[in-house]
Amino acid sequence: MTREQAEALAEALGEAAQGDLANKTDLVATKSELRTEIAELRMELKTEIAELRTDLKTEIAATKTDLLKWIIGAIGFQSAVILGAVVSLARVLAK
């Protein structure tokens, strides 16, 4: 490579590097921009957490309702079995 070619290549690479740096100035954030972004992210997280809490409370309420139905059903069934046993025992003892 001749000296002229090397200088031209070095100059072209230098210009390209300067152009790349000039285009990347939007990658630098100020403290206020970062604070704003963090505040927005916090608000998003708070909103998501509130939604999850609401969903969880709804699921817990539904689970309580289902459990209550099963418990009342089981108590009813046990009461019927005990009542049947008492009636059967009364019939046997009455004879």
TIZADREN-572659 format. One record per residue (C-alpha): residue number from 1; residue in one letter; z, x, y. Coordinates in Angstrom, 2 decimals, decimal comma, padded with zeros to 5 digits. Layout:
N
+-----+------+---------+---------+---------+
!  nr ! rest !      zz !      xx !      yy !
+-----+------+---------+---------+---------+
! NUM !    A !       Z !       X !       Y !
...
+-----+------+---------+---------+---------+
//
This chain:
95
+-----+------+---------+---------+---------+
!  nr ! rest !      zz !      xx !      yy !
+-----+------+---------+---------+---------+
!   1 !    M !  000,00 !  000,00 !  000,00 !
!   2 !    T ! -000,91 !  001,38 !  003,38 !
!   3 !    R !  001,51 !  001,67 !  006,26 !
!   4 !    E ! -000,28 ! -001,11 !  008,16 !
!   5 !    Q ! -000,09 ! -003,42 !  005,14 !
!   6 !    A !  003,62 ! -002,68 !  004,68 !
!   7 !    E !  004,33 ! -003,39 !  008,37 !
!   8 !    A !  002,32 ! -006,63 !  008,25 !
!   9 !    L !  004,15 ! -007,70 !  005,09 !
!  10 !    A !  007,53 ! -006,85 !  006,61 !
!  11 !    E !  006,67 ! -008,77 !  009,78 !
!  12 !    A !  005,47 ! -011,80 !  007,78 !
!  13 !    L !  008,62 ! -011,79 !  005,66 !
!  14 !    G !  010,79 ! -011,48 !  008,77 !
!  15 !    E !  009,05 ! -014,44 !  010,41 !
!  16 !    A !  009,36 ! -016,49 !  007,23 !
!  17 !    A !  013,06 ! -015,70 !  006,99 !
!  18 !    Q !  013,59 ! -016,63 !  010,66 !
!  19 !    G !  011,69 ! -019,87 !  010,10 !
!  20 !    D !  013,84 ! -020,70 !  007,06 !
!  21 !    L !  017,00 ! -020,07 !  009,03 !
!  22 !    A !  015,77 ! -022,17 !  011,91 !
!  23 !    N !  015,10 ! -025,06 !  009,54 !
!  24 !    K !  018,55 ! -024,79 !  007,95 !
!  25 !    T !  020,63 ! -025,34 !  011,07 !
!  26 !    D !  021,22 ! -028,92 !  009,94 !
!  27 !    L !  023,21 ! -027,53 !  007,01 !
!  28 !    V !  025,98 ! -026,39 !  009,34 !
!  29 !    A !  028,58 ! -029,06 !  010,10 !
!  30 !    T !  031,07 ! -029,14 !  012,93 !
!  31 !    K !  034,75 ! -029,92 !  012,44 !
!  32 !    S !  034,33 ! -033,33 !  014,03 !
!  33 !    E !  031,42 ! -034,15 !  011,69 !
!  34 !    L !  033,51 ! -033,10 !  008,71 !
!  35 !    R !  036,47 ! -035,16 !  009,94 !
!  36 !    T !  034,23 ! -038,19 !  010,39 !
!  37 !    E !  032,77 ! -037,75 !  006,92 !
!  38 !    I !  036,23 ! -037,35 !  005,39 !
!  39 !    A !  037,46 ! -040,47 !  007,21 !
!  40 !    E !  034,48 ! -042,45 !  005,90 !
!  41 !    L !  035,10 ! -041,21 !  002,35 !
!  42 !    R !  038,78 ! -042,16 !  002,61 !
!  43 !    M !  037,86 ! -045,67 !  003,72 !
!  44 !    E !  035,40 ! -045,99 !  000,83 !
!  45 !    L !  038,06 ! -044,82 ! -001,63 !
!  46 !    K !  040,64 ! -047,22 ! -000,20 !
!  47 !    T !  038,17 ! -050,08 ! -000,53 !
!  48 !    E !  037,34 ! -049,15 ! -004,13 !
!  49 !    I !  041,04 ! -048,83 ! -005,01 !
!  50 !    A !  041,76 ! -052,24 ! -003,48 !
!  51 !    E !  038,91 ! -053,78 ! -005,49 !
!  52 !    L !  040,18 ! -052,16 ! -008,68 !
!  53 !    R !  043,70 ! -053,46 ! -007,98 !
!  54 !    T !  042,35 ! -056,98 ! -007,54 !
!  55 !    D !  040,34 ! -056,71 ! -010,77 !
!  56 !    L !  043,36 ! -055,36 ! -012,63 !
!  57 !    K !  045,62 ! -058,13 ! -011,35 !
!  58 !    T !  043,05 ! -060,72 ! -012,45 !
!  59 !    E !  042,82 ! -059,18 ! -015,92 !
!  60 !    I !  046,62 ! -059,04 ! -016,24 !
!  61 !    A !  046,90 ! -062,70 ! -015,24 !
!  62 !    A !  044,26 ! -063,66 ! -017,81 !
!  63 !    T !  046,06 ! -061,65 ! -020,50 !
!  64 !    K !  049,38 ! -063,34 ! -019,64 !
!  65 !    T !  047,71 ! -066,74 ! -019,95 !
!  66 !    D !  046,20 ! -065,86 ! -023,33 !
!  67 !    L !  049,54 ! -064,54 ! -024,61 !
!  68 !    L !  051,34 ! -067,65 ! -023,42 !
!  69 !    K !  048,84 ! -069,85 ! -025,27 !
!  70 !    W !  049,36 ! -067,88 ! -028,49 !
!  71 !    I !  053,15 ! -067,90 ! -028,15 !
!  72 !    I !  053,29 ! -071,65 ! -027,50 !
!  73 !    G !  050,96 ! -072,24 ! -030,45 !
!  74 !    A !  053,09 ! -070,06 ! -032,72 !
!  75 !    I !  056,28 ! -071,81 ! -031,63 !
!  76 !    G !  054,66 ! -075,19 ! -032,26 !
!  77 !    F !  053,49 ! -074,12 ! -035,71 !
!  78 !    Q !  056,91 ! -072,70 ! -036,62 !
!  79 !    S !  058,60 ! -075,87 ! -035,41 !
!  80 !    A !  056,28 ! -078,00 ! -037,57 !
!  81 !    V !  056,97 ! -075,80 ! -040,62 !
!  82 !    I !  060,75 ! -075,94 ! -040,08 !
!  83 !    L !  060,64 ! -079,71 ! -039,51 !
!  84 !    G !  058,59 ! -080,13 ! -042,70 !
!  85 !    A !  061,06 ! -078,01 ! -044,64 !
!  86 !    V !  064,03 ! -080,03 ! -043,32 !
!  87 !    V !  062,32 ! -083,35 ! -044,23 !
!  88 !    S !  061,47 ! -082,03 ! -047,70 !
!  89 !    L !  065,03 ! -080,80 ! -048,20 !
!  90 !    A !  066,41 ! -084,14 ! -047,03 !
!  91 !    R !  064,20 ! -085,97 ! -049,55 !
!  92 !    V !  065,29 ! -083,70 ! -052,39 !
!  93 !    L !  068,97 ! -084,08 ! -051,51 !
!  94 !    A !  068,61 ! -087,87 ! -051,11 !
!  95 !    K !  067,51 ! -088,32 ! -054,71 !
+-----+------+---------+---------+---------+
//
